[in-house]
């Protein structure tokens, strides 16, 4: 397996874990403060990844990485998780996942603005169409606007924060081992979010019951540790925008899981929006592969 094939494999692993994220979190968000949920699960990921590093005798790598991952922890961990899970407390798992499909839009925007990455007009046009589809989907009857504008904007902001953090931390992501990045960034973010929660609502920063701990641990290990390490490995091999586009099938899996475990049923407008978004993402992947291969993108007929 060459470097590019490994990147695709890590991208698929990321897609599967991301599909589980909005569903698994709904088991807990309704019972615990979103900031407690974020901080607890991030600290689980930090402790688990540090345990692996300690077993490998790599504690010094962890210590040396802390000052280097501050920007990543601030935007891609604290900013993303606080905004996403607060928004999700007002949205269904299906709505959260569908709205999260705006992530490739922000990935391409910041790839151009921050990383000066050359993006073809075809990919820019597809991205613009995809963004328009998401906006139209929100405005349709039964769409996310039924939950209010604030959670929708917060979820979009969470995607922007995540991708901005990646774009300004590409050197660290590409040069520091993904397990080390996940361990140190998760620790910083987990402590920061817990402190933020204590400052905002101290009475809500205690676990309501021990029965919820297994759900939090599962989310910390799968939704943070495995997802982030796989994503960083994919980014190092196939780039930021293409790695993000690899998440195409995740909403389909999420909708199935939400129906099976939460009893949520996607509306006709949601299904229509999903089909159009997936089509746009597929076109982005094809155009991205052509650019990586040095081939000209096909012109529309």
C-alpha positions in Angstrom: 0.0 0.0 0.0 1.5 3.3 -1.1 1.3 6.6 0.7 -1.7 7.8 -1.3 -3.6 4.5 -0.8 -2.9 4.7 2.9 -4.3 8.2 3.0 -7.5 7.0 1.3 -7.8 4.2 3.9 -7.4 6.6 6.8 -10.0 8.9 5.1 -12.5 6.0 5.0 -11.8 5.2 8.7 -12.5 8.9 9.5 -15.7 8.8 7.5 -17.0 5.8 9.5 -16.2 7.4 12.9 -17.6 10.8 11.8 -20.9 9.1 10.8 -21.2 7.7 14.4 -20.4 11.1 16.1 -23.7 12.9 15.8 -25.7 9.8 16.8 -23.6 8.7 19.7 -23.4 12.2 21.1 -27.3 12.5 21.2 -27.4 9.7 23.8 -25.6 12.1 26.2 -26.2 15.7 25.1 -29.8 15.6 26.4 -28.6 14.7 29.9 -25.4 16.6 30.4 -24.2 20.2 29.7 -22.6 20.3 26.2 -19.4 21.8 27.7 -19.2 19.0 30.2 -19.7 16.5 27.4 -17.0 18.1 25.3 -14.5 18.4 28.1 -15.0 14.9 29.5 -14.8 13.2 26.1 -11.7 15.1 25.1 -10.0 14.3 28.4 -10.8 10.6 27.8 -9.1 10.9 24.4 -6.2 12.7 25.9 -5.6 10.1 28.6 -6.0 7.1 26.3 -3.6 8.5 23.7 -1.1 9.5 26.4 -1.3 6.0 27.8 -0.2 4.7 24.4 2.6 7.2 24.2 3.8 6.4 27.7 3.7 2.7 26.9 5.9 3.5 23.8 8.2 5.7 25.9 7.4 8.9 24.0 6.4 11.2 26.9 8.9 13.8 25.7 7.2 14.1 22.3 4.0 14.9 24.2 5.6 17.6 26.3 7.4 19.2 23.4 4.2 19.3 21.3 2.0 21.2 23.8 3.1 24.8 22.8 3.0 23.9 19.1 -0.6 22.7 19.1 -2.2 25.7 21.0 -3.8 27.2 17.8 -5.1 23.8 16.7 -6.5 23.1 20.2 -8.2 26.6 20.3 -10.0 26.4 17.0 -10.3 22.8 15.8 -11.0 21.4 19.3 -12.4 24.1 21.7 -14.1 26.3 19.1 -15.5 23.3 17.1 -16.7 21.2 20.0 -18.3 24.0 22.1 -20.2 25.4 19.1 -21.1 22.0 17.6 -22.5 20.4 20.7 -24.3 23.4 22.0 -26.0 23.7 18.6 -26.7 19.9 18.5 -28.6 20.2 21.8 -31.3 22.0 19.7 -31.0 19.9 16.6 -31.6 16.3 15.7 -28.8 14.0 14.8 -30.0 14.0 11.2 -30.1 17.8 11.0 -26.6 18.1 12.6 -25.0 15.7 10.1 -26.7 17.3 7.1 -25.7 20.8 8.2 -22.2 19.6 8.9 -21.8 18.9 5.2 -20.9 22.5 4.9 -17.4 21.5 6.2 -15.9 20.9 2.7 -17.0 24.4 1.7 -14.9 25.9 4.6 -12.0 23.5 3.9 -11.7 24.8 0.3 -12.2 28.5 1.4 -9.4 28.3 4.0 -7.2 26.2 1.7 -7.3 29.1 -0.7 -7.1 32.0 1.7 -4.7 30.6 4.3 -2.7 27.9 2.5 -2.7 29.6 -0.9 -3.7 26.3 -2.5 -4.6 26.4 -6.1 -8.2 25.4 -6.6 -9.7 25.0 -10.1 -12.7 27.0 -11.1 -14.6 23.8 -11.4 -14.1 22.9 -7.8 -15.0 26.4 -6.7 -18.2 26.3 -8.8 -19.2 22.9 -7.3 -18.5 24.2 -3.8 -20.7 27.3 -4.4 -23.5 25.1 -5.7 -23.2 22.8 -2.7 -23.4 25.8 -0.3 -26.5 27.1 -2.1 -28.1 23.6 -1.8 -27.5 23.6 1.9 -29.0 27.1 2.3 -32.0 26.1 0.2 -32.4 22.9 2.3 -32.4 25.0 5.5 -35.2 27.3 4.1 -37.5 24.4 3.1 -40.4 23.6 5.3 -39.4 21.1 8.0 -35.7 22.2 7.6 -33.4 23.3 10.3 -34.9 26.8 10.4 -37.7 25.2 12.4 -35.2 24.9 15.3 -34.2 28.6 15.0 -31.5 30.4 13.2 -29.0 30.5 16.1 -28.2 26.8 16.4 -27.9 26.6 12.6 -25.4 29.5 12.5 -23.5 28.0 15.5 -23.1 24.7 13.7 -21.8 26.4 10.6 -19.4 28.4 12.8 -18.2 25.1 14.3 -17.3 23.8 10.9 -15.5 27.1 10.0 -13.6 27.0 13.3 -12.5 23.4 12.8 -11.2 24.0 9.2 -9.6 27.4 10.1 -7.7 25.6 12.9 -6.5 22.9 10.5 -5.4 25.5 7.9 -3.3 27.5 10.3 -1.8 24.4 11.9 -0.8 22.4 8.8 2.9 22.5 9.7 2.2 20.9 13.0 -0.3 18.4 11.6 2.3 17.3 8.9 5.3 17.2 11.1 4.1 16.0 14.5 2.9 12.4 14.9 -1.0 12.3 14.8 -1.2 10.4 18.1 0.9 13.1 19.8 -1.2 15.9 18.3 -4.4 14.2 19.4 -3.1 13.7 23.0 -1.7 17.2 23.6 -4.5 19.1 21.8 -7.2 17.0 23.5 -5.7 17.7 26.9 -5.5 21.4 26.3 -9.0 21.6 24.9 -10.5 19.4 27.5 -9.1 21.5 30.4 -10.0 24.7 28.6 -13.6 23.6 28.0 -14.0 22.4 31.6 -12.8 25.8 32.9 -15.2 27.6 30.5 -18.1 25.4 31.7 -17.2 26.1 35.3 -17.2 29.9 34.6 -20.5 29.8 32.7 -22.6 27.4 34.7 -20.7 25.6 37.6 -23.8 23.8 38.8 -24.1 21.9 35.5 -20.5 20.7 35.3 -21.1 17.5 37.3 -22.2 14.1 35.9 -25.9 13.5 36.6 -25.4 9.7 36.9 -22.7 7.1 36.4 -24.8 5.3 33.7 -23.8 8.0 31.2 -20.0 7.4 31.7 -19.8 4.5 29.2 -21.4 6.7 26.5 -18.9 9.5 27.2 -15.9 7.1 27.1 -17.1 5.5 23.9 -17.4 9.0 22.3 -14.0 10.0 23.6 -12.3 7.0 22.1 -14.2 6.7 18.8 -15.4 10.3 18.2 -12.2 12.0 19.2 -9.2 9.7 19.4 -9.7 7.4 16.4 -11.5 10.0 14.3 -8.8 12.7 14.7 -5.8 10.4 14.4 -7.2 8.9 11.2 -8.0 12.3 9.9 -4.5 13.7 10.6 -3.0 10.7 8.9 -5.2 11.2 5.9 -4.4 15.0 5.7 -0.6 14.2 5.8 -1.0 11.9 2.8 -3.7 13.3 0.5 -4.2 16.9 1.7 -6.8 18.9 3.6 -9.5 19.5 1.1 -9.4 16.0 -0.4 -9.4 14.4 3.1 -12.5 16.3 4.0 -14.2 15.3 0.7 -13.6 11.7 1.7 -16.4 12.0 4.2 -19.0 11.8 1.5 -20.9 8.7 2.6 -21.0 9.6 6.3 -24.5 11.3 6.3 -26.0 8.3 4.7 -24.7 6.1 7.5 -25.6 8.7 10.1 -29.2 8.8 8.9 -29.5 5.0 9.1 -28.0 5.0 12.6 -30.3 7.8 13.7 -33.3 5.9 12.5 -32.1 2.6 14.0 -31.1 3.9 17.5 -32.9 7.2 17.9 -36.1 6.7 15.9 -35.4 9.8 13.8 -36.8 9.8 10.3 -35.4 12.1 7.6 -38.0 14.3 5.8 -38.3 14.4 2.0 -36.6 17.8 1.9 -33.7 16.4 4.0 -33.3 13.4 1.6 -33.4 15.7 -1.4 -30.8 18.0 0.1 -28.6 15.0 1.1 -28.7 13.6 -2.5 -27.7 16.9 -4.0 -24.9 17.5 -1.4 -23.5 14.0 -1.9 -23.5 14.6 -5.7 -21.6 17.8 -5.2 -19.1 16.1 -2.9 -18.6 13.3 -5.4 -17.8 15.8 -8.1 -15.4 17.6 -5.8 -13.5 14.3 -5.2 -13.3 13.6 -9.0 -12.1 17.1 -9.7 -9.6 16.9 -6.8 -8.2 13.6 -8.1 -7.7 15.1 -11.6 -5.9 18.1 -10.1 -3.7 15.8 -7.9 -2.9 13.8 -11.1 -2.0 16.9 -13.0 -4.9 16.4 -15.4 -7.1 19.3 -16.5 -10.6 19.2 -15.1 -13.3 18.4 -17.6 -15.2 21.4 -18.8 -19.0 21.2 -18.5 -20.8 20.5 -21.8 
